Amino acid sequence: MKATHLRALKLAAIIGPIQSVAGWVIAGALWPGYNPLKKTISDLAADDSPVQLIQSGFFLVGASLTLMVAVLAKWLAKPGRIVIFAAGIATIGLTIFTTPSQEGHSDLHRIFAVLSFVLYSAWPLFSTRWKGPAPWVLKPWATLVATAILTIVSIWFLMTWTDPNSNLVGLAERVIVVLQSWYMAFVIWVCLPYVHQVTSAN
């Protein structure tokens, strides 16, 4: 694997988790009265949001890093890389098709948002190395456990999101967003020593 590709993946593994939190922290702090426990991250990027450009920018940074991982992390099984690539496209989609207002909604935004959460939860399973040598984090038992945890938390968020009486939609969303982004970075860091070893041997 090329050294430039390894450096790019290290950069993605560093910036990805940070920007996934920094976006809504910075945008939320700049919007007086915004409640991160009750309001979704998408509300920060809605058409009537005073910080729309800031949050949308962070969405696109995250999507770009995701696409970079999909293209360069060739130690992941190809189906997993395809799922990761699709997740990045879904993030771009939810950024383009914004929520019109704090009270309104966009069907296209919701479709891309749901797809994003599903794909970011499913990629570990599709990245499994079922046969042959591989980092432990790509072994079937590890990817099954990771996918199960991500799926359970995603379902909790989606149930909260669709409950009009819930006051914790924002909290639930932030939990799954942080978990998904930090897990992808974790997988990259775990796999990098293995990749170095294989590259050196060849």
Secondary structure, 3 states (H helix, E strand, C coil): CCHHHHHHHHHHHHHHHHHHHHHHHHHHHCCCCCCCCCCCHHHHCCCCCCCHHHHHHHHHHHHHHHHHHHHHCCCCCHHHHHHHHHHHHHHHHHHHCCCCCCCCCCHHHHHHHHHHHHHHHHHHHHCCCCCCCCCHHHCHHHHHHHHHHHHHHHHHHHHHHCCCCCCCHHHHHHHHHHHHHHHHHHHHHHHHHHHHHHHHHC
